[in-house]
Amino acid sequence: QVQLVESGGGLVQAGGSLRLSCAASGDTLCISAMAWYRQAPGKERELVAAITDGGGTYYLDSVKGRFTISWNNAANTAYLQMNSLEPEDTALYYCNGSPVDRACSREEYWGQGTQVTVSS
């Protein structure tokens, strides 16, 4: 099985930067893509950024140009570099991994979440 553990969240003022890390362990070859989601109080969880094992990336429109997702396969760690943070970025951020196939897992992998709070 795969386990994902996030770190790097915290309190930062608007305009500041933060770097989130997601360490994967277990059957890491079962991961075909990594992503970051976030959920603010009273709102649905939304996809912030994603990256495939081929290097393709996706970004939520509101974070384009500010956030960068990366994946260090050798270290089994995904990152989310967040710059020019805004109060609207305040949320619980979750790391997500997609299984290669159902032999690996019938469900996606999720971390426990790390809180990001941006003050104005």
N, C-alpha and C positions, 0 to 999 in steps of 0.2 A: 504494500500500500504506500501511498504518497502522503506526506505531511508537509504543510506549508505554515511557516511562522513569520509574521510581519514584525517589523521594528522600524523605528525612526520617526514615529509620530510625536507631536508635541504642540506647544503653543508658540505662535510666531505672529509678529505684527504684519499688517498689510504691506505688500511690496517685498516681503522677505522670501527666503527660500527654505526648502526642506527636502530631504532625500529619504524616501522610503525604501526599505529592503525586504525581500521575501526569500527566505531560505527554504529550499526544498530538500527533503530527505526521503529515503525509502527507494521505491522503484522509479527513479527519476527518468528512466528511458520511456516510461509510460506517458510522459507529458509532451504533447504536440504543440501547445501554445500556452503563453502566460498572459494574464491580464490583471488590470486593477479596476475595481469597482468602488463606488462610494455610496453612502446612504446618510442623508441628513434627516433630522427628526421630522416626522410627518410627511416624508417624501419617499418615493420608491427608489430602490437601488438602481443605479445607473452605471453603465460601462464608461470608464474614463479613458482607458488606453489598453491596447492589446498588441502582442507581438507573436509571430509564428516562428517555428524552428527554422524556417527559410528566410527570416529576416523582415517579412512584411509587417507593417505597423498600421494601427488605426488609432485615431484620437477623437474624442468628443469635441465638437466644434468650439465650445467655450474654453477649452484648454489648449487648443492648437497654438503653437508658438511659445507657450509657457511651460508645458510639461513635456518630458521626454522619457519614454519607456526603453529599457534595455534588458538584455538577458545574457548573463555570463554562464554559459553552459558548463565550463570547466569548474566553476565554483557552485554550480547548481543554485544560482541566485538571480532573481529578477529585481530590477530597481525602477523607481519612479522619481525622477528629478523634477521637482516642482519649483518654478521660479515665478516672480511677480504675483505672489499669492494674494488672493482677494478674500474678503469675509464670506463670500458665496462659496468658497472652496471648503468651508468648514463642514466636516462630515466624518463618519467612521469609514476608513478605507480598508478594503478587503483585497487580498491577493487571491487570484483564481488561476487554476490550471485545467486545461482540457485533456482528457485521456486520449491516447492514440487509438484505442479501440475498446470494445466492451469486454475483451479479455482482461484488460487492465482495470477497468472500472465502468459501471453503468452510470455513475454520477460524476460530476465535475468535482475537482478538488478545491477546497476553500480554507483560507487561514482564519484566525480568530478575530482579526480586525485590529487596526491601530487608529487612535483618535488624532485628527488634525484639527486644530482650532486656530483660526486667523482673526486677530483683533484689529479694529479700525482705530 
